[in-house]
Amino acid sequence: MTTELRVLDPAEWDKWYAVLELAFGGVAEADEERKLWQELTEHDRFLGAWDGARCVGTAGAFTFRLSVPGGAVVPAAGVTMVSVAGTHRRRGILTSMMRRQLEDVRSWGEPLAVLTASEPEIYGRFGYGVGAYAVRATIDTHRVRLAVPEGTDGVSLRVTSPTEALDATEAVYARLVGARPGMLERRPGWERLALLDPPADREGASPRQCVLAERDGEVVGYAHYAVKPEWSFAGANGSVSVHQLAGLDPAAEAALWRFLCSVDLTSQVRIHSRPVDDAWQHLVTDVRRCEPTVRDALHVRLVDVGAALAARTYQTPVDVVFEVADAFCPWNEGRWRLTGGAEGAVCVRTDAPADLALSVRELGAAYLGGVSLVSLAAAGRVRELRQGSLVGASVAFGSAVAPWLPHGF
């Protein structure tokens, strides 16, 4: 390979970003979207592969803090904007960027790297496992009703604009971060992502709107949504697209769903990404009519096995020795003993016999508690070396609520 890999120079950002846009189809983004990503770019954490004066590869890593089981928020590199020019495929450019990036993340003291994948099959070979999934669905509001919990009628609703409600909605979001693994603590500037609404991306829908749920003068939930009017010979057949929804309690959340399912002149509520255990599935009278579909969302990579496993808590007491394979990041290879429980954990190197053998990819998949070690073992990806160790470790790694990534990056 004759290309040079180097940290992104701010003066080269436009040229660098043009390579990324071309790799994703060549459709230029709206000016406001492009401007936001430029402002959020942390240049010393972004890489470019250069063939002379020509940029042929891109990769970046945002500075994030990610919620993990137990409620802690852990430093994590948000891997993003990865591309290789079509003219320079199969030359090892992607592999070199991934290796350099993980070495950098380790040097920054961040035990985790996470990403969303345009092509999920790519990242497993670099040690990423799918650690969180998301549900999309379409609620047929002509046929489906909601059975809301007690207290829902005590929640008042107020429609406003996302911009005017930003402080209130961000306060609600911040209170929820530690309650569900996989959520990102919002860093300065990232609140603007929720306000992005280029007209070209609306596909005939209205500008985004916001509805606030309030009780006793306090904002206890919110939803960002858009309405797409449609008409047939029989009458109105519009749809509501739900972009964000958060409630601090069941009644607040149910009030928001009831409002969205009763918007005038609509017959569908389109849900684009919600947790796999989201409450709406138990509010609807007929989930089959909602056609829920599950897909991968957050891919997780343990950059420092010991630090990552010690950063979260465990549902039950655990004392297990892992034999970890990690050819891409050899500093993780070998045996690690994890001991801990609901109050905390320690994970250190050991010479003790291994109980379970797996790769770092499986640890990433199980890390947030949404994928069980038992299910990975059933696929042949975890081997039980000491009888009885698998089930105990699998239960300990679980989470009471499913992990979920609330927005992309």
C-alpha positions as CSV (number, residue, x, y, z in Angstrom):
1,M,0.0,0.0,0.0
2,T,1.4,3.4,-1.0
3,T,-1.2,5.6,0.7
4,E,-0.3,7.7,3.7
5,L,-2.5,7.6,6.8
6,R,-2.6,10.8,8.8
7,V,-4.7,12.9,11.3
8,L,-7.1,15.2,9.5
9,D,-6.0,18.8,8.9
10,P,-9.0,21.1,9.4
11,A,-8.0,22.9,6.1
12,E,-8.6,19.6,4.3
13,W,-12.0,18.8,5.8
14,D,-14.0,19.7,2.7
15,K,-11.9,17.5,0.4
16,W,-12.0,14.7,3.1
17,Y,-15.8,15.0,3.5
18,A,-16.4,14.9,-0.3
19,V,-14.8,11.5,-0.4
20,L,-17.2,10.3,2.3
21,E,-20.3,11.7,0.5
22,L,-19.2,10.0,-2.7
23,A,-18.8,6.7,-1.0
24,F,-22.4,7.0,0.3
25,G,-23.9,7.6,-3.1
26,G,-22.7,11.1,-4.0
27,V,-25.8,12.9,-2.9
28,A,-24.8,16.2,-1.3
29,E,-26.1,16.9,2.1
30,A,-28.1,20.0,3.0
31,D,-25.9,22.9,4.0
32,E,-27.1,22.9,7.6
33,E,-26.4,19.2,8.0
34,R,-22.9,19.5,6.5
35,K,-22.2,22.5,8.7
36,L,-23.2,20.7,11.8
37,W,-21.0,17.7,11.1
38,Q,-18.1,20.0,10.3
39,E,-18.5,21.8,13.6
40,L,-18.8,18.5,15.5
41,T,-15.7,17.0,13.9
42,E,-12.8,16.5,16.4
43,H,-10.0,16.8,13.9
44,D,-7.3,15.2,16.1
45,R,-9.5,12.1,16.4
46,F,-10.2,11.8,12.6
47,L,-8.1,10.1,10.0
48,G,-7.6,10.4,6.3
49,A,-5.9,8.0,3.9
50,W,-4.1,9.9,1.1
51,D,-2.7,8.9,-2.2
52,G,-0.6,11.9,-3.0
53,A,-2.9,14.9,-2.9
54,R,-6.0,12.8,-3.2
55,C,-8.0,11.6,-0.2
56,V,-9.0,8.0,-0.6
57,G,-10.2,6.9,2.9
58,T,-11.9,8.4,5.9
59,A,-12.6,7.4,9.5
60,G,-13.3,9.3,12.7
61,A,-14.0,8.7,16.4
62,F,-16.2,11.1,18.4
63,T,-15.6,11.5,22.1
64,F,-18.6,10.0,23.9
65,R,-19.7,8.6,27.2
66,L,-21.9,5.6,27.0
67,S,-24.3,4.3,29.6
68,V,-23.7,0.6,30.7
69,P,-25.5,-1.8,33.0
70,G,-25.5,-0.4,36.5
71,G,-26.0,3.2,35.3
72,A,-22.4,4.3,34.9
73,V,-21.4,6.3,31.8
74,V,-18.2,5.1,30.4
75,P,-15.8,6.8,27.9
76,A,-16.3,5.4,24.4
77,A,-15.0,6.3,21.0
78,G,-17.9,6.8,18.6
79,V,-16.5,5.4,15.3
80,T,-18.0,7.3,12.4
81,M,-17.7,8.4,8.8
82,V,-15.7,5.4,7.6
83,S,-15.2,5.0,3.9
84,V,-12.8,3.9,1.2
85,A,-12.8,5.3,-2.3
86,G,-14.0,2.8,-4.9
87,T,-10.8,3.2,-6.8
88,H,-8.7,2.0,-3.8
89,R,-10.6,-1.0,-2.5
90,R,-8.8,-4.2,-1.5
91,R,-5.5,-2.5,-0.7
92,G,-5.7,-2.8,3.0
93,I,-6.8,0.8,3.6
94,L,-9.8,0.0,5.8
95,T,-7.8,-2.4,7.9
96,S,-5.0,0.1,8.4
97,M,-7.5,2.8,9.4
98,M,-9.3,0.4,11.9
99,R,-6.0,-0.7,13.4
100,R,-4.6,2.8,13.8
101,Q,-7.9,4.0,15.2
102,L,-8.1,1.2,17.9
103,E,-4.5,1.9,18.9
104,D,-5.4,5.6,19.2
105,V,-8.5,4.8,21.3
106,R,-6.4,2.7,23.6
107,S,-3.9,5.5,24.0
108,W,-6.7,7.9,24.9
109,G,-7.7,5.6,27.8
110,E,-11.2,4.8,26.4
111,P,-12.1,1.2,27.0
112,L,-14.9,1.0,24.4
113,A,-15.4,1.8,20.7
114,V,-19.0,1.8,19.3
115,L,-20.4,2.3,15.8
116,T,-23.5,2.0,13.6
117,A,-22.9,0.1,10.5
118,S,-24.0,0.8,7.0
119,E,-22.9,-2.8,6.2
120,P,-23.0,-4.9,9.3
121,E,-20.8,-7.7,7.9
122,I,-17.8,-5.4,7.7
123,Y,-17.0,-4.8,11.3
124,G,-17.0,-8.3,12.9
125,R,-13.5,-9.0,11.6
126,F,-12.3,-5.9,13.6
127,G,-13.8,-7.3,16.8
128,Y,-17.2,-5.5,16.9
129,G,-20.2,-7.4,18.0
130,V,-23.9,-6.2,17.7
131,G,-24.7,-5.2,21.3
132,A,-28.0,-3.4,20.8
133,Y,-30.9,-3.8,18.5
134,A,-33.8,-1.5,17.6
135,V,-37.4,-2.0,16.5
136,R,-39.2,-0.2,13.8
137,A,-43.0,-0.5,13.3
138,T,-46.1,1.0,11.7
139,I,-49.1,1.3,14.0
140,D,-52.4,1.0,12.1
141,T,-54.4,3.5,14.1
142,H,-57.7,2.6,12.4
143,R,-57.5,-0.9,13.7
144,V,-55.2,-0.6,16.8
145,R,-56.2,1.0,20.1
146,L,-54.2,1.9,23.2
147,A,-54.8,0.6,26.7
148,V,-53.1,3.3,28.8
149,P,-52.1,3.0,32.4
150,E,-53.7,4.8,35.4
151,G,-52.6,8.4,35.6
152,T,-52.4,9.1,31.9
153,D,-55.3,11.5,32.0
154,G,-53.4,13.5,34.6
155,V,-50.7,14.4,32.0
156,S,-51.3,17.6,30.0
157,L,-49.8,18.1,26.5
158,R,-48.6,21.1,24.7
159,V,-47.4,21.4,21.1
160,T,-44.4,23.6,20.4
161,S,-41.3,23.7,18.2
162,P,-38.3,21.5,18.9
163,T,-36.1,24.7,19.1
164,E,-38.3,26.4,21.7
165,A,-38.5,23.2,23.8
166,L,-34.8,22.3,23.5
167,D,-33.8,23.0,27.1
168,A,-36.7,21.1,28.5
169,T,-36.3,18.1,26.3
170,E,-32.6,17.9,26.9
171,A,-33.3,17.9,30.6
172,V,-35.6,14.9,30.2
173,Y,-33.1,13.1,28.0
174,A,-30.3,13.7,30.6
175,R,-32.4,12.1,33.4
176,L,-32.9,8.9,31.3
177,V,-29.3,8.3,30.2
178,G,-28.3,6.1,33.1
179,A,-31.5,4.1,33.1
180,R,-30.9,2.2,29.9
181,P,-27.6,0.8,28.6
182,G,-26.5,2.1,25.2
183,M,-27.6,5.7,25.6
184,L,-25.1,8.5,24.9
185,E,-24.5,11.3,27.4
186,R,-25.1,14.5,25.3
187,R,-21.9,16.5,24.9
188,P,-22.1,20.3,24.0
189,G,-23.2,20.7,20.5
190,W,-24.9,17.4,20.1
191,E,-28.2,18.7,21.2
192,R,-28.4,20.4,17.7
193,L,-28.6,17.0,16.1
194,A,-32.3,16.8,17.2
195,L,-33.0,20.1,15.4
196,L,-31.7,19.1,12.0
197,D,-34.6,19.1,9.7
198,P,-33.6,19.8,6.1
199,P,-36.7,20.3,3.8
200,A,-35.1,18.0,1.2
201,D,-35.1,15.1,3.7
202,R,-38.8,15.4,4.7
203,E,-40.2,13.4,1.8
204,G,-43.4,15.4,1.8
205,A,-43.8,15.6,5.6
206,S,-44.2,18.7,7.7
207,P,-41.4,20.4,9.6
208,R,-40.7,18.5,12.8
209,Q,-42.9,19.3,15.7
210,C,-42.6,18.8,19.4
211,V,-45.2,17.8,22.0
212,L,-44.4,18.2,25.6
213,A,-45.9,16.1,28.4
214,E,-46.4,18.1,31.6
215,R,-47.5,17.4,35.1
216,D,-47.8,20.1,37.8
217,G,-45.9,22.5,35.7
218,E,-43.0,20.1,35.1
219,V,-42.0,18.7,31.8
220,V,-42.1,14.9,32.2
221,G,-41.8,13.8,28.6
222,Y,-41.6,14.8,25.0
223,A,-41.9,13.6,21.4
224,H,-40.5,14.9,18.2
225,Y,-42.6,14.0,15.2
226,A,-43.7,15.0,11.7
227,V,-47.0,14.6,9.8
228,K,-47.2,13.6,6.2
229,P,-50.6,14.4,4.7
230,E,-51.9,12.0,2.2
231,W,-55.3,11.6,0.5
232,S,-57.1,8.9,-1.4
233,F,-60.5,8.8,-3.0
234,A,-61.9,7.5,0.3
235,G,-60.4,10.4,2.3
236,A,-57.5,11.3,4.5
237,N,-54.7,8.7,4.9
238,G,-51.8,10.6,6.4
239,S,-49.0,9.3,8.7
240,V,-47.1,10.4,11.7
241,S,-43.4,9.8,11.9
242,V,-41.9,9.5,15.4
243,H,-38.3,10.8,15.5
244,Q,-37.9,10.9,19.3
245,L,-40.0,10.0,22.3
246,A,-39.1,10.0,26.0
247,G,-41.1,9.9,29.2
248,L,-40.0,10.0,32.8
249,D,-42.8,7.6,33.9
250,P,-45.3,5.2,32.3
251,A,-48.2,7.7,32.3
252,A,-46.2,10.4,30.6
253,E,-45.0,8.0,27.9
254,A,-48.5,6.6,27.3
255,A,-49.9,10.1,27.0
256,L,-47.4,10.9,24.3
257,W,-48.2,7.7,22.4
258,R,-52.0,8.3,22.7
259,F,-51.5,11.8,21.3
260,L,-49.5,10.6,18.3
261,C,-52.0,7.8,17.5
262,S,-54.8,10.4,17.4
263,V,-53.4,13.1,15.2
264,D,-56.2,14.3,12.9
265,L,-56.3,13.1,9.2
266,T,-53.8,10.3,9.9
267,S,-54.1,6.5,10.0
268,Q,-50.6,5.4,10.7
269,V,-47.8,6.1,13.2
270,R,-44.4,5.2,11.9
271,I,-41.8,4.3,14.5
272,H,-38.3,4.4,13.1
273,S,-36.1,3.2,16.1
274,R,-37.2,2.2,19.6
275,P,-35.9,-0.3,22.2
276,V,-36.8,-3.9,21.6
277,D,-38.6,-3.9,25.0
278,D,-40.4,-0.6,24.5
279,A,-43.6,0.0,26.4
280,W,-45.7,0.8,23.3
281,Q,-45.8,-2.9,22.4
282,H,-47.8,-3.5,25.6
283,L,-50.1,-0.5,25.2
284,V,-51.4,-1.5,21.7
285,T,-54.4,-3.9,21.5
286,D,-52.9,-5.8,18.5
287,V,-49.2,-5.8,18.1
288,R,-49.4,-7.9,14.9
289,R,-51.1,-5.0,13.2
290,C,-48.0,-2.9,14.0
291,E,-45.6,-5.2,12.1
292,P,-42.6,-4.7,14.3
293,T,-39.2,-5.4,12.7
294,V,-35.9,-5.8,14.5
295,R,-32.5,-4.7,13.1
296,D,-29.0,-4.2,14.4
297,A,-28.3,-0.8,15.9
298,L,-25.1,-0.4,18.0
299,H,-22.0,-2.4,17.4
300,V,-19.7,-2.6,20.5
301,R,-15.9,-3.3,20.6
302,L,-14.0,-3.8,23.9
303,V,-10.7,-1.9,23.4
304,D,-9.5,-2.7,26.9
305,V,-11.1,-5.9,28.1
306,G,-10.2,-5.5,31.8
307,A,-11.2,-1.9,32.1
308,A,-14.4,-2.4,30.1
309,L,-15.7,-5.4,32.1
310,A,-14.8,-3.6,35.4
311,A,-16.8,-0.5,34.3
312,R,-20.2,-2.1,34.5
313,T,-22.1,-4.0,37.2
314,Y,-23.7,-7.5,37.0
315,Q,-27.1,-8.7,37.8
316,T,-25.9,-11.6,40.0
317,P,-22.5,-12.4,41.6
318,V,-20.0,-13.5,39.0
319,D,-16.6,-15.2,39.2
320,V,-15.6,-16.4,35.8
321,V,-12.3,-16.7,33.8
322,F,-12.5,-15.9,30.1
323,E,-10.0,-17.1,27.5
324,V,-10.2,-14.2,25.1
325,A,-9.1,-14.3,21.5
326,D,-8.4,-10.9,19.8
327,A,-5.9,-11.1,17.0
328,F,-6.6,-7.5,15.9
329,C,-5.8,-6.0,19.3
330,P,-3.4,-8.5,20.7
331,W,-3.1,-6.7,24.1
332,N,-6.5,-8.2,24.9
333,E,-5.6,-11.8,24.2
334,G,-5.4,-14.3,27.1
335,R,-7.2,-15.1,30.3
336,W,-9.1,-12.6,32.3
337,R,-10.8,-13.2,35.6
338,L,-14.0,-11.2,36.2
339,T,-15.4,-11.0,39.8
340,G,-18.2,-8.8,41.0
341,G,-21.9,-8.2,41.2
342,A,-24.5,-5.5,41.6
343,E,-22.1,-3.2,43.5
344,G,-19.2,-3.3,41.1
345,A,-16.6,-5.5,39.5
346,V,-12.9,-6.2,39.0
347,C,-11.3,-7.8,35.9
348,V,-7.7,-8.7,35.9
349,R,-5.3,-11.0,34.1
350,T,-4.9,-14.5,35.5
351,D,-3.2,-17.8,35.0
352,A,-6.2,-19.8,36.4
353,P,-7.9,-22.3,34.1
354,A,-10.5,-20.7,31.8
355,D,-14.2,-21.3,32.3
356,L,-15.4,-19.8,28.9
357,A,-13.6,-19.3,25.7
358,L,-14.7,-16.6,23.2
359,S,-13.4,-13.8,21.1
360,V,-13.6,-10.1,21.9
361,R,-16.5,-9.9,19.4
362,E,-18.7,-12.0,21.6
363,L,-17.8,-10.0,24.6
364,G,-18.8,-6.8,22.7
365,A,-22.2,-8.4,21.8
366,A,-22.9,-9.4,25.4
367,Y,-21.4,-6.3,27.0
368,L,-24.6,-4.1,27.3
369,G,-26.8,-7.0,28.5
370,G,-29.0,-7.3,25.4
371,V,-27.4,-10.5,23.9
372,S,-27.0,-13.6,26.1
373,L,-23.8,-15.6,26.3
374,V,-26.1,-18.7,26.1
375,S,-27.4,-17.7,22.7
376,L,-23.9,-17.0,21.5
377,A,-22.9,-20.4,22.7
378,A,-25.8,-22.0,20.8
379,A,-24.3,-20.5,17.7
380,G,-20.9,-22.0,18.5
381,R,-19.3,-18.7,19.3
382,V,-18.8,-19.3,23.0
383,R,-17.3,-22.5,24.4
384,E,-18.0,-23.7,27.9
385,L,-14.8,-25.1,29.4
386,R,-16.0,-25.6,32.9
387,Q,-19.4,-27.2,33.2
388,G,-22.1,-24.9,34.7
389,S,-20.1,-21.7,34.1
390,L,-22.0,-20.6,31.0
391,V,-25.5,-20.1,32.5
392,G,-24.3,-18.2,35.6
393,A,-22.1,-15.8,33.5
394,S,-24.9,-15.3,31.0
395,V,-27.4,-14.3,33.7
396,A,-24.9,-12.0,35.4
397,F,-24.2,-10.2,32.1
398,G,-27.9,-9.5,31.5
399,S,-29.7,-6.2,31.8
400,A,-33.2,-5.6,33.3
401,V,-33.9,-3.3,30.3
402,A,-32.8,-3.8,26.7
403,P,-29.9,-1.6,25.5
404,W,-30.7,1.0,22.9
405,L,-29.0,3.7,21.0
406,P,-31.3,6.8,20.8
407,H,-29.7,8.5,17.8
408,G,-27.0,7.9,15.2
409,F,-23.6,9.5,14.8
